[in-house]
Amino acid sequence: VVAPTLVFNYSIPGVQKVNGRKKLAAQLFEELQGHAARVNQLSTVQLFSCDPGRASRMQLRAADGIMLDYSKNRIDRPTLETLGKLFQDCDAPLRLKQQLDGEPVNNTEHRPALHTAIRAAISKQPAPGHNQIEAEYQRAARFANSLYAGKRVGATGEPIRDVVNIGIGGSDLGPRMASTALSCFADAKVRVHFVSSLDDSELTAVLDALNPASTFFLISSKSFSTEETLFNARLALQWTEQHSDAGQGRAHFAAITGKSDQAAAFGIDRELIFDVPDWIGGRYSLWSCSGLALMIAIGNERFEQLLHGAWLMDQHARDNEFGQNMPAILAALEFWHASIQGYTTLAVVPYSYQLRLLPAYLQQLVMESNGKSARRDGSAARYTTSPVLWGTSGTEGQHSYHQLLHQGTEIIPVDFILCRRLPGTSAESTTRLASHCLAQSKALMEGKTAQQAFEALQGSGVDDAEARRLARHKAMPGSRPSNTLVLPELTPSTLGALIALYEHKTFFCSVLWDINPFDQWGVELGKQLSQSIYPALEGQVATSFDPSTNALIDLLKN
Ligand code: F6P
């Protein structure tokens, strides 16, 4: 594999630097291209044979006992050294400190990104805005506890038994993924459900099984203007009101939002409006009141353990130098794969059914954060930024897309995630999962030569001509990169640390690419256009779009 030739403008214009240092970033980028040309001549197996200490040296431990093995990547010591220099040259440690200290790191919306402050405050540590965070958290915790303990009653006096979180994106994916991952800890007296789709069959399917008198809704929308959420909220309100005396239905609604006036105008009691501060981005909001559904499902104490695990990872990311810093190493590898080697996707494959929603959660975190081509100063990045992130839980993928991972023409780095103990999973099942996971990463790395395939076929009695013909189909290139992350056990705390690990990795990647990971302008245009297309589809206004869209509107109208 030959490294692609990139026309790049790699430098760090967003950071105040003297000319010499700007040049250094570009020089390091070129140096990395040189490393790629060199290491790509060697297989990963050869990299192991010429460096006996590789396996142990390329293992790291971070918060809460999470372990990373990154030795199966096609990378060597000099490459890592250059990546470390680049990390320093971008001032990545300083940039993280600025984020943690509450500086306005979101430079297009002029605000800080302080999801980390909530984890610190709840872990009883000093944090910007500590008092405000603590007060709102305690209010949300009291409310969550009344539902968790089954003590809340509805308008007719019936105890609440079901809670439906209506939200989308960051107002859905985090609490939904974490509630699924921690389902073994969900011992609340109520059941928690999630609805996000604009296709109202999702809401209908949930409501069909519920009793309006004992159902409570959380309308979760930081902006309180997201069409999907407001559409479902109105339907839920109609459903509740149809089954209660006029007006009483609203007593079954709480809002989680940064726009309390809009929520109040919807009819929600101000006592039941929980604040999402301006300085928490949607995809980083699990830790705030947006995590209320999770708090209700697992209880406040375990929710706090989740935040504490994340806080431990914050300390790890802040306090360790590059070589010992897990999110920094993961970010450097992502930069190496995407921008230098030209591998444009990343598969995340947790070998745990409980973690099955993690890839969907990470898609928003990673791609809404770093799926950008404008650098912090607005100039175009002429290098590849965020890879496409995708994946499913293992071993399901082995029976669908792993074929392409092993023998396809694209090289796809993989993050394998393993848990040594999985609550709710038997010891035998946990060990079987681990054996498949290790087999996959080993096979991806070692591959199989045509000669090995030929000899194996011969050995099993296939005649020479047929063995030669089949060997070409059975050969696997190997040297396909992967990381293996091992959690000691899936708990609220280790899950918090794992999510925070990916958050910091995403942040460090954004620094290496010189982009702002905290805005999402790319999603706005489509939202605006749908506002004018809907009346056209309803026949209320003439179609006045591009010819293709006009033709599709006509087709759908007729
Ligand atoms: O459309 C993207 C987005 O803005 C996400 O960033 C956000 O998490 C999601 O929409 C939901 O937004 P809200 O919480 O304001 O409804």
Residues whose N, C-alpha, C, O or C-beta is under 5 A from the ligand:
A	BS01	F6P	I168 G169 G170 S171 S220 S221 K222 S223 F224 T226 G282 R283 Q520 V523
